[in-house]
Amino acid sequence: MRFFVNLIDLCASLPWWGALAVIGGLVSFFYLSGAWFKWKFNRIVHEGILEAGAALRGAEVTIHAVKAVPAPEGPSPYDVHEGDEDFVEGLDGEPWNEDEGGHFYQIEATIAPVDSSAEWDPSALAVVPADFEPEDPTDVCEQLGGLHSAEVFNKGMWLPLAEGEIRGPRRLRMLFAVPEGVESVKFASLVTYFGRVELPAPLSASRC
């Protein structure tokens, strides 16, 4: 409040053109400050999105097996659970099926980050068409194939993959929902893409 009182007193003591210059300068200052903060915020968000999946940038992928499989009967273990503030009725905790236009594939692969000490979350993986090339590095592919469930190979056994970050290479057996018409995919960790997987005919087509 004191600032505005002093500003009024200053303008009153100046000729009209001086008062106009002061007001114009203040308007320009606030406008440029707002534009700078907006640019800075967008830059922080942009860099944050790019860094979120950076642990898997250039990751080496060894494909062991790929096969079309039936739609899973239950919901994904990675869905938000009822009672969570992010839970969406009719979306989370529901069975996945092929009626929404897609097919299911089990992909067994070993994923090895370039930096073995970097943390990454296998349960956050998805797949996108192999030929997807974003116009902007932060663009998300509309044909995203979600991870329904996964297992990790540990000490000669396949165990359910829990959510959470890990380090180093892992051999995984993953069940993905793949959009209709997609014949090859690559893995996605947010907007970081790596690897390539050629898909066989979907189960419904192979039965024909």
Z-matrix of the N, CA and C atoms (Angstrom, degrees):
N
C 1 1.456
C 2 1.525 1 110.02
N 3 1.335 2 116.09 1 -41.51
C 4 1.460 3 121.22 2 179.54
C 5 1.514 4 110.90 3 -59.82
N 6 1.340 5 115.73 4 -35.00
C 7 1.466 6 120.65 5 179.94
C 8 1.519 7 110.77 6 -60.68
N 9 1.311 8 116.78 7 -45.65
C 10 1.468 9 120.64 8 -177.61
C 11 1.527 10 111.52 9 -68.70
N 12 1.328 11 116.76 10 -35.07
C 13 1.467 12 119.89 11 176.55
C 14 1.519 13 110.50 12 -63.50
N 15 1.347 14 115.87 13 -44.62
C 16 1.462 15 120.41 14 178.76
C 17 1.520 16 111.38 15 -65.41
N 18 1.331 17 116.46 16 -36.51
C 19 1.457 18 120.63 17 178.70
C 20 1.520 19 111.12 18 -64.47
N 21 1.329 20 116.83 19 -42.58
C 22 1.456 21 121.00 20 179.20
C 23 1.531 22 110.22 21 -63.94
N 24 1.344 23 116.33 22 -42.26
C 25 1.467 24 120.29 23 179.28
C 26 1.525 25 110.54 24 -63.60
N 27 1.345 26 116.54 25 -39.84
C 28 1.456 27 120.49 26 179.67
C 29 1.518 28 111.24 27 -63.78
N 30 1.319 29 115.56 28 -47.02
C 31 1.475 30 120.16 29 -179.20
C 32 1.531 31 111.04 30 -63.37
N 33 1.327 32 116.53 31 -35.30
C 34 1.468 33 120.68 32 -179.82
C 35 1.525 34 111.78 33 -67.81
N 36 1.346 35 116.00 34 -27.63
C 37 1.474 36 120.24 35 -177.86
C 38 1.525 37 112.49 36 -87.74
N 39 1.316 38 117.44 37 -6.24
C 40 1.458 39 121.44 38 -177.73
C 41 1.521 40 111.21 39 -104.53
N 42 1.344 41 117.00 40 156.62
C 43 1.469 42 118.94 41 171.34
C 44 1.524 43 109.40 42 -64.74
N 45 1.321 44 117.45 43 164.67
C 46 1.466 45 120.28 44 -172.93
C 47 1.521 46 112.24 45 -57.47
N 48 1.348 47 115.98 46 -38.93
C 49 1.454 48 118.24 47 -178.09
C 50 1.532 49 111.65 48 -70.30
N 51 1.354 50 115.72 49 -30.52
C 52 1.464 51 119.21 50 177.19
C 53 1.522 52 111.21 51 -69.92
N 54 1.354 53 115.51 52 -42.58
C 55 1.464 54 119.53 53 178.31
C 56 1.525 55 110.71 54 -63.12
N 57 1.362 56 115.16 55 -39.01
C 58 1.464 57 119.65 56 178.90
C 59 1.523 58 111.04 57 -64.18
N 60 1.347 59 116.52 58 -39.01
C 61 1.464 60 120.45 59 179.12
C 62 1.524 61 111.40 60 -65.16
N 63 1.349 62 116.55 61 -40.77
C 64 1.465 63 120.43 62 178.86
C 65 1.521 64 110.88 63 -62.98
N 66 1.342 65 116.08 64 -46.30
C 67 1.461 66 120.13 65 -179.48
C 68 1.530 67 110.80 66 -64.63
N 69 1.346 68 116.07 67 -42.13
C 70 1.458 69 119.85 68 178.59
C 71 1.513 70 111.89 69 -62.61
N 72 1.336 71 115.65 70 -39.39
C 73 1.456 72 119.70 71 178.18
C 74 1.513 73 112.37 72 -64.22
N 75 1.332 74 116.64 73 -40.77
C 76 1.463 75 120.59 74 178.87
C 77 1.522 76 111.56 75 -66.00
N 78 1.322 77 115.97 76 -41.71
C 79 1.464 78 119.81 77 178.32
C 80 1.526 79 110.22 78 -61.30
N 81 1.350 80 116.03 79 -44.89
C 82 1.467 81 119.87 80 179.14
C 83 1.521 82 111.17 81 -62.86
N 84 1.357 83 115.84 82 -39.70
C 85 1.466 84 120.19 83 -179.75
C 86 1.528 85 111.20 84 -61.52
N 87 1.349 86 115.68 85 -48.50
C 88 1.466 87 118.80 86 -178.40
C 89 1.528 88 111.34 87 -67.12
N 90 1.332 89 117.03 88 -37.00
C 91 1.465 90 119.99 89 179.39
C 92 1.533 91 110.55 90 -65.19
N 93 1.348 92 116.08 91 -47.81
C 94 1.455 93 119.56 92 -178.56
C 95 1.526 94 111.47 93 -67.80
N 96 1.336 95 116.50 94 -35.19
C 97 1.468 96 119.64 95 177.52
C 98 1.523 97 110.26 96 -63.96
N 99 1.343 98 116.60 97 -42.97
C 100 1.469 99 120.40 98 178.65
C 101 1.513 100 111.54 99 -63.43
N 102 1.339 101 116.57 100 -41.52
C 103 1.465 102 120.29 101 179.35
C 104 1.521 103 110.77 102 -65.01
N 105 1.349 104 116.47 103 -39.26
C 106 1.466 105 119.97 104 179.62
C 107 1.524 106 111.52 105 -65.80
N 108 1.339 107 116.26 106 -44.90
C 109 1.466 108 119.49 107 179.16
C 110 1.522 109 111.03 108 -63.77
N 111 1.325 110 117.66 109 -38.08
C 112 1.467 111 120.86 110 177.83
C 113 1.526 112 110.18 111 -64.41
N 114 1.338 113 116.53 112 -44.01
C 115 1.469 114 120.32 113 178.15
C 116 1.516 115 110.62 114 -62.62
N 117 1.334 116 116.69 115 -44.01
C 118 1.463 117 121.04 116 -179.55
C 119 1.521 118 111.13 117 -63.17
N 120 1.339 119 117.03 118 -41.95
C 121 1.462 120 120.78 119 179.62
C 122 1.522 121 110.41 120 -63.31
N 123 1.340 122 116.31 121 -46.65
C 124 1.468 123 119.91 122 -179.91
C 125 1.528 124 111.15 123 -62.49
N 126 1.319 125 116.98 124 -36.39
C 127 1.462 126 120.57 125 179.22
C 128 1.524 127 110.96 126 -66.90
N 129 1.341 128 116.12 127 -41.44
C 130 1.463 129 120.30 128 179.01
C 131 1.524 130 110.59 129 -63.03
N 132 1.355 131 116.07 130 -44.39
C 133 1.465 132 120.56 131 178.57
C 134 1.526 133 110.18 132 -63.32
N 135 1.336 134 116.54 133 -45.06
C 136 1.469 135 122.06 134 -179.76
C 137 1.526 136 110.63 135 -57.93
N 138 1.332 137 116.31 136 -49.20
C 139 1.461 138 120.40 137 -179.22
C 140 1.522 139 111.70 138 -67.18
N 141 1.341 140 116.32 139 -34.73
C 142 1.460 141 119.96 140 179.03
C 143 1.517 142 111.99 141 -64.66
N 144 1.338 143 116.39 142 -40.46
C 145 1.469 144 120.87 143 178.78
C 146 1.530 145 110.16 144 -64.65
N 147 1.332 146 116.30 145 -43.29
C 148 1.459 147 120.06 146 -178.70
C 149 1.521 148 111.77 147 -66.25
N 150 1.328 149 117.11 148 -35.72
C 151 1.452 150 120.63 149 -177.32
C 152 1.529 151 112.87 150 -79.42
N 153 1.345 152 116.84 151 -20.93
C 154 1.466 153 120.20 152 -174.50
C 155 1.528 154 112.49 153 -59.16
N 156 1.325 155 118.18 154 -36.83
C 157 1.461 156 120.41 155 179.97
C 158 1.513 157 113.43 156 -111.38
N 159 1.347 158 116.21 157 14.43
C 160 1.459 159 120.68 158 -172.45
C 161 1.521 160 113.67 159 -63.92
N 162 1.323 161 118.66 160 -21.00
C 163 1.465 162 121.47 161 -178.93
C 164 1.531 163 111.41 162 -61.29
N 165 1.339 164 116.76 163 -24.21
C 166 1.467 165 119.95 164 -177.69
C 167 1.531 166 112.60 165 -105.06
N 168 1.319 167 117.27 166 10.80
C 169 1.459 168 120.05 167 177.82
C 170 1.525 169 109.10 168 -65.83
N 171 1.332 170 116.18 169 121.38
C 172 1.452 171 121.14 170 -179.45
C 173 1.514 172 114.06 171 76.29
N 174 1.332 173 117.62 172 14.70
C 175 1.463 174 120.83 173 -178.57
C 176 1.534 175 110.83 174 -60.14
N 177 1.322 176 115.53 175 145.14
C 178 1.471 177 121.18 176 177.86
C 179 1.522 178 109.36 177 -87.62
N 180 1.324 179 116.76 178 132.48
C 181 1.459 180 122.11 179 -177.75
C 182 1.524 181 109.44 180 -121.77
N 183 1.328 182 115.88 181 127.20
C 184 1.463 183 121.91 182 173.87
C 185 1.522 184 107.87 183 -114.05
N 186 1.326 185 116.66 184 116.08
C 187 1.463 186 121.59 185 -179.07
C 188 1.528 187 109.19 186 -87.28
N 189 1.319 188 116.31 187 125.85
C 190 1.469 189 121.69 188 -179.96
C 191 1.532 190 112.05 189 -100.40
N 192 1.323 191 117.16 190 -37.43
C 193 1.466 192 120.70 191 -178.34
C 194 1.526 193 109.43 192 -162.65
N 195 1.327 194 115.11 193 146.27
C 196 1.473 195 121.61 194 175.94
C 197 1.518 196 107.42 195 -140.69
N 198 1.320 197 117.31 196 129.69
C 199 1.459 198 119.36 197 176.75
C 200 1.517 199 110.84 198 -150.04
N 201 1.340 200 114.38 199 148.74
C 202 1.464 201 120.38 200 174.40
C 203 1.521 202 108.33 201 -76.90
N 204 1.331 203 116.09 202 140.52
C 205 1.465 204 120.95 203 -176.84
C 206 1.522 205 109.57 204 -136.52
N 207 1.340 206 116.98 205 162.28
C 208 1.465 207 119.39 206 176.66
C 209 1.525 208 111.26 207 -66.83
N 210 1.306 209 115.19 208 161.27
C 211 1.460 210 120.22 209 176.21
C 212 1.529 211 109.83 210 -63.39
N 213 1.316 212 118.73 211 139.57
C 214 1.467 213 120.62 212 179.19
C 215 1.525 214 110.62 213 -66.30
N 216 1.324 215 116.54 214 151.48
C 217 1.457 216 120.40 215 -176.50
C 218 1.531 217 113.03 216 -83.57
N 219 1.302 218 117.86 217 -31.20
C 220 1.459 219 120.51 218 -175.47
C 221 1.510 220 112.88 219 -108.86
N 222 1.330 221 117.38 220 177.24
C 223 1.467 222 121.66 221 177.10
C 224 1.521 223 110.74 222 -71.17
N 225 1.302 224 116.09 223 167.91
C 226 1.454 225 120.92 224 178.12
C 227 1.527 226 110.16 225 -75.14
N 228 1.327 227 117.21 226 138.52
C 229 1.468 228 119.32 227 176.50
C 230 1.528 229 112.14 228 -66.90
N 231 1.337 230 116.49 229 -12.46
C 232 1.457 231 120.19 230 -179.82
C 233 1.530 232 112.58 231 -96.75
N 234 1.332 233 117.30 232 0.47
C 235 1.466 234 120.56 233 176.04
C 236 1.524 235 109.80 234 -64.75
N 237 1.320 236 115.13 235 152.83
C 238 1.465 237 119.98 236 173.94
C 239 1.522 238 108.49 237 -66.57
N 240 1.319 239 117.66 238 134.99
C 241 1.458 240 121.52 239 -176.82
C 242 1.527 241 111.96 240 -86.12
N 243 1.328 242 114.98 241 151.14
C 244 1.460 243 120.54 242 179.02
C 245 1.525 244 109.92 243 -59.09
N 246 1.311 245 114.97 244 136.57
C 247 1.460 246 120.69 245 -176.48
C 248 1.516 247 112.01 246 103.50
N 249 1.348 248 117.29 247 -21.23
C 250 1.453 249 120.98 248 175.46
C 251 1.521 250 109.12 249 -74.28
N 252 1.310 251 117.45 250 146.14
C 253 1.466 252 121.10 251 -176.94
C 254 1.517 253 112.42 252 -65.37
N 255 1.351 254 118.18 253 -20.74
C 256 1.460 255 121.64 254 178.56
C 257 1.529 256 112.58 255 -93.20
N 258 1.324 257 117.47 256 2.12
C 259 1.466 258 121.06 257 -178.25
C 260 1.527 259 110.38 258 -65.40
N 261 1.348 260 116.43 259 131.88
C 262 1.465 261 122.37 260 179.01
C 263 1.520 262 108.21 261 -114.53
N 264 1.307 263 117.30 262 115.42
C 265 1.458 264 122.83 263 -179.77
C 266 1.523 265 110.52 264 -61.24
N 267 1.338 266 116.33 265 132.17
C 268 1.455 267 121.18 266 179.56
C 269 1.517 268 113.89 267 85.48
N 270 1.332 269 117.63 268 -5.23
C 271 1.458 270 121.65 269 178.73
C 272 1.519 271 110.37 270 -120.91
N 273 1.315 272 116.89 271 -56.26
C 274 1.464 273 120.81 272 178.94
C 275 1.529 274 110.54 273 -80.83
N 276 1.330 275 115.40 274 146.73
C 277 1.457 276 120.14 275 177.70
C 278 1.513 277 114.58 276 74.24
N 279 1.341 278 117.32 277 13.16
C 280 1.465 279 122.25 278 -179.15
C 281 1.526 280 110.20 279 -104.71
N 282 1.344 281 117.97 280 148.99
C 283 1.469 282 120.14 281 176.30
C 284 1.524 283 111.19 282 -61.54
N 285 1.330 284 116.77 283 146.95
C 286 1.456 285 121.62 284 174.80
C 287 1.526 286 107.57 285 -91.54
N 288 1.327 287 117.31 286 143.70
C 289 1.461 288 119.74 287 178.77
C 290 1.521 289 110.21 288 -145.95
N 291 1.333 290 115.71 289 174.06
C 292 1.465 291 121.71 290 -177.98
C 293 1.519 292 112.67 291 -91.20
N 294 1.331 293 116.90 292 -0.13
C 295 1.462 294 119.49 293 -179.01
C 296 1.521 295 112.06 294 -68.71
N 297 1.328 296 117.52 295 -18.13
C 298 1.461 297 121.57 296 -177.83
C 299 1.532 298 111.94 297 -87.36
N 300 1.323 299 116.98 298 8.13
C 301 1.462 300 120.61 299 175.81
C 302 1.507 301 114.16 300 89.14
N 303 1.315 302 117.19 301 70.85
C 304 1.460 303 121.03 302 179.87
C 305 1.513 304 110.46 303 -179.89
N 306 1.321 305 115.74 304 176.94
C 307 1.456 306 121.80 305 -179.55
C 308 1.529 307 108.71 306 -135.60
N 309 1.329 308 115.91 307 166.41
C 310 1.454 309 120.08 308 -176.30
C 311 1.529 310 110.44 309 -115.62
N 312 1.331 311 114.25 310 139.55
C 313 1.463 312 121.28 311 179.78
C 314 1.523 313 109.75 312 -134.10
N 315 1.322 314 114.07 313 140.37
C 316 1.461 315 120.17 314 172.21
C 317 1.527 316 107.35 315 -100.42
N 318 1.311 317 116.02 316 121.91
C 319 1.460 318 122.03 317 -177.99
C 320 1.522 319 108.43 318 -117.82
N 321 1.326 320 115.54 319 120.98
C 322 1.457 321 120.34 320 176.39
C 323 1.524 322 107.75 321 -105.24
N 324 1.323 323 116.17 322 120.88
C 325 1.462 324 120.41 323 -175.00
C 326 1.519 325 111.00 324 -150.78
N 327 1.311 326 115.14 325 153.70
C 328 1.457 327 121.43 326 170.36
C 329 1.519 328 107.74 327 -102.91
N 330 1.314 329 116.30 328 124.12
C 331 1.466 330 122.08 329 179.95
C 332 1.526 331 108.09 330 -111.52
N 333 1.328 332 115.52 331 123.72
C 334 1.464 333 121.23 332 -176.72
C 335 1.528 334 109.69 333 -124.57
N 336 1.332 335 118.01 334 107.98
C 337 1.481 336 120.32 335 176.48
C 338 1.530 337 110.83 336 -61.37
N 339 1.314 338 116.03 337 152.07
C 340 1.466 339 120.36 338 177.26
C 341 1.522 340 110.18 339 -60.77
N 342 1.329 341 116.18 340 -43.89
C 343 1.459 342 122.05 341 177.34
C 344 1.529 343 108.21 342 -97.31
N 345 1.302 344 117.44 343 108.43
C 346 1.465 345 120.76 344 -175.63
C 347 1.525 346 112.84 345 -67.27
N 348 1.324 347 117.72 346 -15.08
C 349 1.467 348 120.32 347 179.43
C 350 1.533 349 112.90 348 -92.70
N 351 1.331 350 116.53 349 -6.85
C 352 1.466 351 120.66 350 -178.94
C 353 1.525 352 110.88 351 -73.31
N 354 1.315 353 116.58 352 143.63
C 355 1.463 354 121.76 353 179.04
C 356 1.522 355 110.55 354 -88.48
N 357 1.339 356 116.60 355 138.71
C 358 1.454 357 121.19 356 175.97
C 359 1.521 358 109.25 357 -148.93
N 360 1.324 359 116.24 358 156.44
C 361 1.456 360 122.21 359 -175.70
C 362 1.529 361 109.77 360 -114.34
N 363 1.333 362 119.06 361 103.79
C 364 1.466 363 121.20 362 -179.29
C 365 1.527 364 113.22 363 -61.04
N 366 1.337 365 117.68 364 -30.10
C 367 1.463 366 120.36 365 -178.42
C 368 1.521 367 112.42 366 -71.71
N 369 1.337 368 117.67 367 -8.79
C 370 1.468 369 121.71 368 179.27
C 371 1.526 370 112.05 369 -96.51
N 372 1.340 371 117.25 370 4.58
C 373 1.459 372 120.34 371 -178.81
C 374 1.526 373 111.74 372 -72.50
N 375 1.314 374 114.79 373 155.26
C 376 1.460 375 122.80 374 172.81
C 377 1.524 376 106.62 375 -144.64
N 378 1.332 377 116.98 376 178.72
C 379 1.462 378 121.09 377 173.23
C 380 1.523 379 109.04 378 -128.23
N 381 1.324 380 115.09 379 151.57
C 382 1.464 381 122.65 380 176.20
C 383 1.518 382 107.48 381 -135.15
N 384 1.335 383 118.94 382 161.95
C 385 1.462 384 119.71 383 176.12
C 386 1.524 385 110.97 384 -54.26
N 387 1.329 386 116.57 385 138.98
C 388 1.462 387 121.62 386 -174.67
C 389 1.523 388 112.20 387 -62.05
N 390 1.335 389 118.24 388 -26.30
C 391 1.460 390 120.70 389 -178.03
C 392 1.532 391 112.78 390 -91.90
N 393 1.325 392 118.17 391 7.55
C 394 1.460 393 120.13 392 179.85
C 395 1.525 394 110.27 393 -70.15
N 396 1.333 395 116.11 394 124.90
C 397 1.460 396 122.24 395 176.73
C 398 1.529 397 107.77 396 -129.39
N 399 1.324 398 119.03 397 108.71
C 400 1.459 399 121.62 398 -177.31
C 401 1.525 400 112.32 399 -66.56
N 402 1.339 401 116.52 400 141.52
C 403 1.461 402 120.28 401 175.33
C 404 1.525 403 110.11 402 -70.27
N 405 1.325 404 115.98 403 -36.50
C 406 1.459 405 122.37 404 175.70
C 407 1.523 406 107.20 405 -117.68
N 408 1.328 407 118.90 406 141.70
C 409 1.470 408 120.63 407 -177.83
C 410 1.522 409 114.50 408 -57.25
N 411 1.337 410 117.86 409 -20.81
C 412 1.466 411 120.08 410 -178.96
C 413 1.528 412 112.91 411 -97.32
N 414 1.339 413 117.33 412 2.94
C 415 1.468 414 119.82 413 179.39
C 416 1.525 415 110.58 414 -67.51
N 417 1.330 416 115.61 415 139.24
C 418 1.459 417 122.24 416 177.37
C 419 1.519 418 108.88 417 -103.52
N 420 1.316 419 116.88 418 134.79
C 421 1.466 420 121.03 419 -178.93
C 422 1.521 421 110.36 420 -70.47
N 423 1.332 422 116.56 421 134.99
C 424 1.464 423 121.08 422 178.50
C 425 1.525 424 111.38 423 -72.26
N 426 1.327 425 117.89 424 -26.49
C 427 1.468 426 121.98 425 179.46
C 428 1.531 427 109.99 426 -93.15
N 429 1.296 428 115.53 427 60.11
C 430 1.451 429 121.34 428 -177.63
C 431 1.523 430 109.90 429 -87.12
N 432 1.329 431 116.58 430 130.99
C 433 1.460 432 121.68 431 176.50
C 434 1.517 433 110.11 432 -103.40
N 435 1.318 434 116.56 433 116.72
C 436 1.458 435 120.88 434 -174.56
C 437 1.512 436 113.58 435 -80.55
N 438 1.330 437 115.39 436 154.32
C 439 1.464 438 122.20 437 175.70
C 440 1.521 439 108.58 438 -86.30
N 441 1.339 440 116.15 439 117.78
C 442 1.464 441 119.71 440 178.30
C 443 1.525 442 110.90 441 -79.50
N 444 1.312 443 116.47 442 -49.53
C 445 1.471 444 121.46 443 -177.65
C 446 1.515 445 108.58 444 -160.26
N 447 1.332 446 115.90 445 166.33
C 448 1.459 447 119.49 446 -178.34
C 449 1.521 448 110.20 447 -158.03
N 450 1.325 449 113.81 448 158.65
C 451 1.464 450 122.00 449 174.78
C 452 1.529 451 108.43 450 -127.61
N 453 1.313 452 116.27 451 153.51
C 454 1.450 453 121.65 452 177.68
C 455 1.530 454 108.87 453 -119.45
N 456 1.332 455 115.61 454 138.73
C 457 1.463 456 120.67 455 -179.30
C 458 1.524 457 108.46 456 -85.72
N 459 1.313 458 116.32 457 119.49
C 460 1.461 459 121.12 458 -175.83
C 461 1.524 460 110.03 459 -143.49
N 462 1.327 461 116.18 460 120.42
C 463 1.464 462 122.69 461 177.67
C 464 1.529 463 111.78 462 55.23
N 465 1.319 464 115.50 463 43.82
C 466 1.459 465 121.04 464 176.18
C 467 1.516 466 115.05 465 78.91
N 468 1.330 467 117.91 466 9.34
C 469 1.466 468 121.35 467 -177.78
C 470 1.529 469 110.47 468 -132.05
N 471 1.353 470 114.91 469 149.65
C 472 1.460 471 120.25 470 171.91
C 473 1.529 472 108.48 471 -91.50
N 474 1.320 473 115.68 472 123.37
C 475 1.459 474 121.64 473 -178.74
C 476 1.519 475 110.01 474 -121.85
N 477 1.334 476 118.11 475 147.51
C 478 1.468 477 119.72 476 177.35
C 479 1.527 478 111.05 477 -56.63
N 480 1.304 479 115.64 478 136.13
C 481 1.464 480 120.48 479 -179.80
C 482 1.524 481 109.44 480 -84.77
N 483 1.308 482 115.76 481 121.59
C 484 1.462 483 120.87 482 177.43
C 485 1.523 484 110.21 483 -86.79
N 486 1.321 485 116.24 484 156.03
C 487 1.456 486 120.45 485 174.47
C 488 1.531 487 109.40 486 -69.04
N 489 1.316 488 115.84 487 148.54
C 490 1.452 489 119.73 488 177.66
C 491 1.515 490 112.11 489 134.58
N 492 1.306 491 116.27 490 161.35
C 493 1.456 492 121.74 491 -176.41
C 494 1.530 493 111.73 492 -84.92
N 495 1.318 494 114.71 493 145.64
C 496 1.466 495 122.24 494 178.76
C 497 1.526 496 108.19 495 -132.81
N 498 1.308 497 116.44 496 177.21
C 499 1.463 498 122.27 497 174.83
C 500 1.521 499 109.79 498 -127.71
N 501 1.324 500 115.30 499 149.61
C 502 1.448 501 120.50 500 173.96
C 503 1.514 502 114.41 501 82.97
N 504 1.332 503 117.08 502 178.68
C 505 1.470 504 122.03 503 -178.76
C 506 1.520 505 111.94 504 -71.66
N 507 1.318 506 115.83 505 150.46
C 508 1.455 507 121.53 506 176.97
C 509 1.534 508 109.59 507 -142.15
N 510 1.341 509 114.44 508 141.18
C 511 1.461 510 119.99 509 172.60
C 512 1.521 511 106.75 510 -94.79
N 513 1.327 512 115.94 511 121.68
C 514 1.454 513 121.91 512 -172.55
C 515 1.523 514 110.71 513 -124.37
N 516 1.319 515 115.20 514 149.76
C 517 1.470 516 122.12 515 171.54
C 518 1.516 517 105.96 516 -121.20
N 519 1.343 518 115.70 517 108.51
C 520 1.467 519 121.51 518 -167.99
C 521 1.522 520 111.91 519 -117.40
N 522 1.313 521 115.54 520 142.80
C 523 1.462 522 121.93 521 177.70
C 524 1.525 523 108.65 522 -110.14
N 525 1.344 524 115.67 523 113.68
C 526 1.455 525 121.68 524 -177.35
C 527 1.530 526 111.29 525 -113.06
N 528 1.312 527 115.35 526 146.11
C 529 1.460 528 122.01 527 167.03
C 530 1.522 529 107.07 528 -92.12
N 531 1.324 530 117.32 529 120.69
C 532 1.466 531 121.38 530 -175.60
C 533 1.533 532 108.97 531 -112.33
N 534 1.334 533 118.19 532 131.28
C 535 1.465 534 120.93 533 -179.24
C 536 1.528 535 112.62 534 -58.25
N 537 1.304 536 115.66 535 152.49
C 538 1.465 537 123.61 536 179.41
C 539 1.527 538 110.67 537 -55.89
N 540 1.341 539 115.36 538 136.17
C 541 1.458 540 120.69 539 173.11
C 542 1.515 541 115.50 540 85.95
N 543 1.309 542 118.55 541 -4.64
C 544 1.472 543 121.30 542 -179.38
C 545 1.524 544 108.72 543 -85.00
N 546 1.328 545 117.42 544 125.98
C 547 1.463 546 122.15 545 -175.97
C 548 1.526 547 113.48 546 -105.65
N 549 1.311 548 117.75 547 -18.40
C 550 1.459 549 121.53 548 176.19
C 551 1.521 550 108.20 549 -148.29
N 552 1.318 551 115.99 550 147.55
C 553 1.459 552 120.86 551 -175.88
C 554 1.524 553 110.85 552 -134.62
N 555 1.312 554 114.45 553 166.05
C 556 1.473 555 121.02 554 168.65
C 557 1.524 556 106.87 555 -130.61
N 558 1.304 557 116.38 556 159.33
C 559 1.451 558 120.80 557 -178.54
C 560 1.527 559 110.30 558 -78.86
N 561 1.327 560 115.05 559 151.31
C 562 1.459 561 121.36 560 179.35
C 563 1.526 562 109.43 561 -133.11
N 564 1.326 563 115.13 562 130.52
C 565 1.453 564 121.91 563 169.55
C 566 1.519 565 105.52 564 -118.40
N 567 1.335 566 116.07 565 94.14
C 568 1.469 567 123.12 566 -167.05
C 569 1.529 568 108.28 567 56.96
N 570 1.343 569 118.90 568 -111.04
C 571 1.465 570 119.36 569 -178.45
C 572 1.535 571 111.56 570 -109.69
N 573 1.320 572 116.60 571 20.13
C 574 1.466 573 121.57 572 172.95
C 575 1.527 574 108.14 573 -100.50
N 576 1.332 575 116.97 574 124.82
C 577 1.460 576 121.49 575 -174.98
C 578 1.526 577 110.17 576 -118.70
N 579 1.325 578 116.52 577 142.12
C 580 1.462 579 119.92 578 -177.14
C 581 1.524 580 109.31 579 -160.88
N 582 1.354 581 115.50 580 158.50
C 583 1.461 582 121.03 581 177.26
C 584 1.520 583 113.29 582 74.00
N 585 1.308 584 115.00 583 175.81
C 586 1.469 585 121.73 584 176.07
C 587 1.521 586 108.54 585 -155.86
N 588 1.337 587 115.93 586 137.74
C 589 1.460 588 121.59 587 -179.04
C 590 1.520 589 108.39 588 -133.23
N 591 1.323 590 116.02 589 121.65
C 592 1.464 591 120.95 590 174.35
C 593 1.529 592 107.97 591 -85.40
N 594 1.329 593 116.74 592 129.09
C 595 1.457 594 121.82 593 -175.63
C 596 1.527 595 111.54 594 -98.59
N 597 1.319 596 117.90 595 138.02
C 598 1.471 597 120.19 596 172.11
C 599 1.531 598 109.90 597 -73.94
N 600 1.319 599 116.09 598 177.49
C 601 1.463 600 119.29 599 177.52
C 602 1.510 601 110.16 600 -60.31
N 603 1.332 602 117.78 601 143.09
C 604 1.474 603 118.98 602 178.26
C 605 1.509 604 111.34 603 -62.15
N 606 1.321 605 117.26 604 159.65
C 607 1.459 606 122.25 605 -173.69
C 608 1.517 607 112.28 606 -59.11
N 609 1.325 608 116.63 607 -41.05
C 610 1.458 609 119.44 608 -178.73
C 611 1.505 610 111.03 609 -63.92
N 612 1.362 611 117.28 610 -37.99
C 613 1.457 612 120.50 611 179.61
C 614 1.523 613 111.64 612 -72.89
N 615 1.320 614 117.44 613 -36.26
C 616 1.466 615 120.23 614 -177.62
C 617 1.520 616 111.48 615 -70.23
N 618 1.332 617 117.08 616 -18.24
C 619 1.455 618 119.71 617 178.62
C 620 1.516 619 112.96 618 -83.60
N 621 1.347 620 115.57 619 -13.16
C 622 1.476 621 119.10 620 -175.54
C 623 1.528 622 110.49 621 -75.43
